[in-house]
Amino acid sequence: MQPLHQTVQVTYRYSVYFTEQLFARDNTLLRDVLGIDAVPRKILCVVDQGLWRHHPDLLDTLQVYFRAHYTSLRLVCSPLIFQGGEDAKNNPANVAMVQEAIHLHGICRHSYVMAIGGGAVLDMVGYAAATAHRGVRLIRVPTTVLAQNDAGIGVKNSVNAFGKKNFLGTFAPPSLVFNDAHFLQTLSLRDWRCGIAEAIKVALLKDAAFFDFIEAQAKPLMQRDMTVMRQLIYRCAQLHLEHIVHGGDPFESGSSRPLDFGHWAAHKLEQLSGYTLRHGEAVAIGIALDSTYAYLEGWLYEQDWQRILELLSTLGFALFTPELSQYLDYLNDPRCIFSGLHEFREHLGGQLTLPLLEGIGRCIEVNDVYKETMKESIALLEMYQSSLQPTL
């Protein structure tokens, strides 16, 4: 018998909306976007505990909003609350609890799970939603800078397992994303800053003018200028989505993964630090490391390399952490940063492919890393970081 061949084409369409006070009673955006049907839409809400701590009236606000729009939207139970940060992704029981709630409250493939919080909670809830009934509809309401311009708008969902970041996961686009600027006002400076690292990453890969904008607006950003931050989030999200649509590999079936510039080291540093490093902080170090490597290899001009490090430093990012330089002569030790290269390749499969810079706004892909040059890059970053420390 001859083999049967088939090609399946699937089109996903989802929108990212920008608003303020999404759950204010007179803000009808959520209701209007979901549509007014004869049967109300059932929604299961999951809330980041850190967000709830800073917005203690959020649960009451949700209840009031859904009561006001009861004929269109139906909250199936009190919102579930989960601890945010990597703890959300490290505990398998969290996924099971969301899946159980989907089961108990009859969330079907025409109902919605709404995740409200930072990127880690969105990742965990997205994974639970994507694996219940082979995928129920997900609404993301990202509430941090990093989630609004990166983690909350893409097509990936995941949790950590076996000591590896994002080992279990799915490619499952959300149905809707709502970026609410109101939630950014209560972020700590640390979390406010972390999302800027992802914007710098995208700018370095794709848009030199966007890098110029971040560089010019570094001071207002550090002064928490909301107008500038909203512009940064919008452009970063726009570039991110354009890559997913036009990059040719939205579900990463090949070996290329340009949006993960700086991430091979970042993911490993998060793990080595026991997740005391925030993702954005680790990404900033990863960007600095790979930019330094590109400079030493002769691909990146010294002036561009210095601009990158100076911008990261101006925004308050550390460019070095001790975990970078430990166990460098023990390549098989899982505590060696170079083990992150193997894990990065293993996660995607195929040939190791790293995006590196040949200029601001331009990247190339390489399939090998010279470890001696990377060691030199680490030493150079340590010296650079030391030069920034005040003399006692």
C-alpha positions as CSV (number, residue, x, y, z in Angstrom):
1,M,0.0,0.0,0.0
2,Q,1.1,3.5,-0.8
3,P,1.6,5.9,2.1
4,L,-1.1,8.5,2.7
5,H,0.2,12.1,2.9
6,Q,-1.8,15.0,4.3
7,T,-1.1,18.6,5.1
8,V,-3.1,20.4,7.8
9,Q,-3.2,24.1,7.8
10,V,-4.4,25.8,11.0
11,T,-5.0,29.6,11.3
12,Y,-4.9,31.2,14.7
13,R,-6.3,34.7,15.2
14,Y,-6.1,36.7,18.5
15,S,-5.9,40.3,19.5
16,V,-4.0,42.2,22.1
17,Y,-6.0,45.1,23.5
18,F,-4.6,48.0,25.5
19,T,-6.7,49.6,28.1
20,E,-6.8,51.0,31.7
21,Q,-9.0,49.7,34.5
22,L,-10.2,46.7,32.5
23,F,-12.5,45.6,35.4
24,A,-14.0,49.0,36.1
25,R,-17.8,48.6,36.0
26,D,-18.2,51.1,33.2
27,N,-15.4,49.7,31.1
28,T,-17.3,47.4,28.7
29,L,-14.3,46.3,26.6
30,L,-14.1,42.7,28.0
31,R,-17.9,42.3,27.6
32,D,-17.9,43.8,24.1
33,V,-15.0,41.8,22.8
34,L,-16.4,38.5,24.0
35,G,-19.7,39.3,22.5
36,I,-23.3,39.3,23.8
37,D,-24.7,35.8,23.2
38,A,-28.0,34.3,24.2
39,V,-26.1,32.2,26.7
40,P,-23.6,33.9,29.0
41,R,-19.9,33.1,28.6
42,K,-18.6,31.0,31.5
43,I,-15.3,32.3,32.9
44,L,-12.9,30.8,35.5
45,C,-10.6,33.4,36.9
46,V,-7.1,32.7,38.2
47,V,-5.2,35.5,40.0
48,D,-1.6,36.1,40.9
49,Q,-1.2,36.3,44.7
50,G,1.4,39.1,44.4
51,L,-1.0,41.1,42.3
52,W,-3.8,40.6,44.8
53,R,-1.5,41.7,47.6
54,H,-1.0,45.1,45.9
55,H,-4.6,45.3,44.7
56,P,-6.5,43.9,47.7
57,D,-9.8,45.1,46.3
58,L,-9.3,43.1,43.0
59,L,-11.5,40.1,44.0
60,D,-14.4,42.4,45.0
61,T,-13.8,44.4,41.8
62,L,-14.1,41.2,39.7
63,Q,-17.3,40.2,41.5
64,V,-18.9,43.6,40.9
65,Y,-17.9,43.6,37.3
66,F,-19.3,40.2,36.5
67,R,-22.5,40.9,38.4
68,A,-22.9,44.1,36.4
69,H,-22.6,42.1,33.1
70,Y,-24.3,38.9,34.3
71,T,-26.4,38.5,31.2
72,S,-23.2,38.3,29.1
73,L,-20.4,37.0,31.4
74,R,-20.7,34.4,34.2
75,L,-18.0,34.0,36.8
76,V,-18.2,30.3,37.7
77,C,-16.6,30.6,41.2
78,S,-14.5,32.9,43.3
79,P,-11.1,33.5,41.6
80,L,-8.4,31.0,42.3
81,I,-5.3,32.5,43.8
82,F,-1.7,31.2,43.2
83,Q,1.6,32.4,44.3
84,G,3.4,34.2,41.5
85,G,7.0,34.0,40.3
86,E,8.8,30.8,39.5
87,D,7.0,29.0,42.4
88,A,3.9,29.0,40.2
89,K,5.8,26.9,37.6
90,N,7.8,24.7,39.9
91,N,4.8,23.1,41.7
92,P,3.0,20.4,39.6
93,A,0.1,20.6,42.0
94,N,-0.8,24.1,40.7
95,V,-1.6,22.8,37.2
96,A,-3.6,20.0,38.7
97,M,-5.7,22.4,40.8
98,V,-6.5,24.6,37.7
99,Q,-7.4,21.5,35.7
100,E,-9.6,20.2,38.6
101,A,-11.4,23.6,38.7
102,I,-12.0,23.4,34.9
103,H,-13.5,20.0,35.5
104,L,-15.6,20.9,38.5
105,H,-17.1,24.1,37.0
106,G,-17.8,22.7,33.6
107,I,-15.4,24.9,31.6
108,C,-15.8,23.6,28.1
109,R,-14.2,24.6,24.8
110,H,-16.7,27.4,24.4
111,S,-15.9,28.8,27.9
112,Y,-12.9,30.7,29.1
113,V,-10.1,30.5,31.6
114,M,-8.8,34.0,32.5
115,A,-5.3,34.3,33.9
116,I,-4.6,37.6,35.6
117,G,-1.0,38.2,36.8
118,G,2.7,38.0,35.9
119,G,4.3,35.8,33.3
120,A,4.9,32.8,35.4
121,V,1.2,32.5,36.5
122,L,0.2,33.1,32.9
123,D,2.5,30.3,31.7
124,M,1.2,27.8,34.3
125,V,-2.5,28.6,33.8
126,G,-2.0,28.5,30.0
127,Y,-0.4,25.0,30.2
128,A,-3.3,23.8,32.4
129,A,-5.9,25.3,30.0
130,A,-4.1,23.9,26.9
131,T,-4.2,20.4,28.3
132,A,-7.8,20.3,29.6
133,H,-10.3,19.1,26.9
134,R,-7.3,19.2,24.5
135,G,-7.4,23.0,24.9
136,V,-9.9,25.4,26.4
137,R,-10.0,29.1,25.5
138,L,-7.5,31.3,27.4
139,I,-7.7,35.0,28.2
140,R,-4.5,36.5,29.4
141,V,-4.4,39.7,31.5
142,P,-0.7,40.3,32.0
143,T,0.1,42.7,34.9
144,T,3.8,43.2,34.7
145,V,6.0,45.0,32.1
146,L,7.6,41.7,31.1
147,A,4.3,39.9,30.7
148,Q,2.7,42.7,28.8
149,N,5.5,43.1,26.2
150,D,6.7,39.5,26.0
151,A,5.5,36.5,28.1
152,G,1.8,37.3,27.9
153,I,1.4,37.9,24.2
154,G,3.1,35.0,22.6
155,V,2.0,31.4,21.8
156,K,3.9,29.4,24.5
157,N,2.7,28.0,27.8
158,S,5.0,26.0,30.2
159,V,6.0,24.8,33.6
160,N,9.4,23.8,35.0
161,A,10.3,20.1,35.6
162,F,13.3,17.9,36.2
163,G,15.3,21.0,37.2
164,K,14.8,22.6,33.8
165,K,13.0,25.7,32.9
166,N,9.9,25.3,30.7
167,F,10.5,21.6,30.2
168,L,6.8,20.8,30.0
169,G,4.7,23.0,27.8
170,T,2.5,23.6,24.8
171,F,2.2,25.9,21.8
172,A,-1.3,27.2,22.2
173,P,-2.1,30.8,21.4
174,P,-4.5,32.7,23.7
175,S,-7.9,33.7,22.6
176,L,-7.5,37.3,23.8
177,V,-4.9,39.4,25.6
178,F,-5.8,42.6,27.6
179,N,-2.9,44.8,28.6
180,D,-4.1,47.0,31.5
181,A,-1.7,49.8,32.3
182,H,-3.3,50.4,35.7
183,F,-1.7,47.2,37.1
184,L,1.8,48.6,36.3
185,Q,1.5,51.4,38.8
186,T,2.1,49.2,41.9
187,L,5.1,47.2,40.5
188,S,8.3,47.4,42.4
189,L,11.1,49.2,40.6
190,R,12.8,45.8,40.2
191,D,9.8,44.4,38.4
192,W,9.2,47.6,36.5
193,R,12.7,47.4,35.2
194,C,12.8,43.6,34.4
195,G,10.4,43.9,31.4
196,I,12.7,46.6,29.8
197,A,15.3,43.9,29.3
198,E,13.0,42.0,26.9
199,A,12.3,45.3,25.0
200,I,16.1,45.9,24.6
201,K,16.4,42.3,23.3
202,V,13.8,42.8,20.6
203,A,15.3,46.2,19.7
204,L,18.8,44.7,19.3
205,L,17.5,42.0,17.1
206,K,15.0,43.9,14.9
207,D,14.8,47.7,15.3
208,A,17.8,50.0,15.8
209,A,15.4,53.0,16.0
210,F,13.6,51.3,18.9
211,F,17.0,50.8,20.7
212,D,17.7,54.6,20.1
213,F,14.3,55.3,21.7
214,I,15.0,53.2,24.8
215,E,18.4,54.8,25.1
216,A,17.0,58.3,24.8
217,Q,14.2,57.5,27.3
218,A,16.3,55.6,29.9
219,K,16.0,58.4,32.5
220,P,12.2,58.8,32.2
221,L,11.8,55.0,32.3
222,M,13.7,54.9,35.6
223,Q,11.6,57.7,36.8
224,R,8.5,55.5,36.0
225,D,7.1,57.7,33.3
226,M,4.0,55.8,32.4
227,T,3.6,57.4,29.0
228,V,7.0,56.3,27.9
229,M,6.5,52.8,29.4
230,R,3.3,52.4,27.4
231,Q,5.1,53.3,24.2
232,L,7.8,50.8,25.0
233,I,5.4,48.0,25.8
234,Y,3.4,48.7,22.6
235,R,6.4,48.7,20.3
236,C,7.9,45.6,21.9
237,A,4.7,43.7,21.7
238,Q,4.2,44.8,18.1
239,L,7.7,43.5,17.1
240,H,7.2,40.3,19.1
241,L,3.9,39.5,17.3
242,E,5.3,40.4,13.9
243,H,8.1,37.9,14.4
244,I,5.6,35.2,15.4
245,V,3.5,35.8,12.3
246,H,6.3,36.5,9.7
247,G,9.3,34.7,11.2
248,G,8.3,31.5,9.4
249,D,8.4,29.2,12.5
250,P,5.8,30.2,15.1
251,F,5.9,26.8,16.9
252,E,9.7,26.5,16.7
253,S,9.8,23.3,14.7
254,G,13.2,24.2,13.2
255,S,16.5,25.1,14.9
256,S,16.2,28.9,14.8
257,R,15.0,30.8,17.8
258,P,16.0,34.5,17.4
259,L,13.6,35.8,20.1
260,D,15.7,33.9,22.6
261,F,18.7,36.1,22.2
262,G,20.6,36.0,25.5
263,H,18.4,33.3,26.9
264,W,20.7,30.3,26.8
265,A,22.6,31.8,29.7
266,A,19.6,33.5,31.2
267,H,17.6,30.3,31.8
268,K,20.6,28.6,33.3
269,L,21.4,31.6,35.6
270,E,17.8,31.6,36.9
271,Q,18.2,27.9,37.8
272,L,21.7,28.3,39.3
273,S,20.6,31.3,41.4
274,G,17.7,29.2,42.8
275,Y,15.4,31.7,40.9
276,T,16.5,34.6,43.1
277,L,17.4,36.3,39.8
278,R,14.3,37.5,38.1
279,H,13.9,36.5,34.4
280,G,14.5,40.0,33.1
281,E,17.6,40.4,35.3
282,A,19.0,37.1,33.9
283,V,18.1,38.2,30.4
284,A,20.0,41.4,30.8
285,I,23.1,39.5,31.9
286,G,22.6,37.1,29.0
287,I,22.3,40.0,26.5
288,A,25.5,41.5,28.0
289,L,27.3,38.2,27.7
290,D,26.4,37.4,24.2
291,S,27.0,40.9,23.0
292,T,30.5,40.8,24.6
293,Y,31.1,37.5,22.8
294,A,30.0,39.0,19.5
295,Y,32.3,42.0,20.1
296,L,35.3,39.7,20.8
297,E,34.6,37.6,17.8
298,G,34.7,40.8,15.7
299,W,31.0,40.8,14.6
300,L,29.9,43.8,16.7
301,Y,31.6,47.2,16.7
302,E,33.1,48.3,20.0
303,Q,31.0,51.4,20.0
304,D,27.8,49.3,19.7
305,W,29.0,46.9,22.4
306,Q,29.6,49.8,24.8
307,R,26.2,51.4,24.0
308,I,24.5,48.1,25.0
309,L,26.4,47.7,28.2
310,E,25.9,51.3,29.1
311,L,22.2,51.2,28.5
312,L,21.8,48.1,30.6
313,S,23.9,49.7,33.4
314,T,22.0,53.0,33.2
315,L,18.7,51.1,33.7
316,G,20.2,49.5,36.9
317,F,20.9,46.0,35.6
318,A,23.8,44.0,36.9
319,L,25.9,42.7,34.1
320,F,27.7,39.9,36.1
321,T,26.7,37.4,38.7
322,P,29.1,34.9,40.4
323,E,27.2,32.0,38.9
324,L,28.6,32.9,35.5
325,S,32.2,32.1,36.5
326,Q,31.8,29.1,38.7
327,Y,32.9,25.6,37.6
328,L,34.0,26.9,34.2
329,D,36.7,24.3,34.0
330,Y,34.3,21.5,34.8
331,L,32.2,21.3,31.6
332,N,30.2,18.3,32.6
333,D,29.2,19.8,35.9
334,P,25.6,20.9,35.8
335,R,26.6,24.0,37.8
336,C,28.8,25.2,34.9
337,I,27.2,27.9,32.8
338,F,28.1,26.0,29.7
339,S,25.7,23.3,30.5
340,G,23.1,25.9,29.6
341,L,24.2,25.5,26.0
342,H,23.4,21.8,26.0
343,E,20.1,22.4,27.7
344,F,19.2,25.2,25.2
345,R,19.9,22.9,22.3
346,E,18.2,19.9,23.9
347,H,15.0,22.0,24.6
348,L,14.7,22.8,20.9
349,G,16.3,19.8,19.4
350,G,18.4,19.7,16.2
351,Q,21.5,21.7,15.9
352,L,22.6,24.3,18.4
353,T,21.5,27.7,16.9
354,L,22.2,30.9,18.8
355,P,21.2,34.4,17.6
356,L,24.1,36.8,18.0
357,L,24.5,40.4,17.0
358,E,26.4,41.9,14.0
359,G,25.1,45.3,14.8
360,I,22.3,47.1,16.7
361,G,19.1,45.9,15.0
362,R,20.8,43.1,13.1
363,C,21.4,39.5,14.1
364,I,23.1,36.4,12.7
365,E,22.9,32.8,13.7
366,V,25.8,30.6,14.8
367,N,25.9,26.9,15.4
368,D,29.0,26.7,17.7
369,V,30.4,28.6,20.6
370,Y,34.1,28.9,21.3
371,K,34.3,28.4,25.1
372,E,37.6,30.1,25.5
373,T,36.1,33.3,23.9
374,M,33.0,32.9,26.1
375,K,35.3,32.6,29.2
376,E,37.0,35.8,28.1
377,S,33.6,37.4,27.7
378,I,32.7,36.4,31.3
379,A,36.0,37.8,32.7
380,L,35.5,41.0,30.8
381,L,32.0,41.4,32.1
382,E,33.2,40.9,35.7
383,M,35.8,43.6,35.2
384,Y,33.2,45.9,33.7
385,Q,30.9,45.3,36.6
386,S,33.7,45.9,39.1
387,S,34.5,49.2,37.5
388,L,30.9,50.4,38.2
389,Q,31.1,49.7,41.9
390,P,31.8,52.7,44.1
391,T,35.2,52.7,45.8
392,L,35.0,52.3,49.6
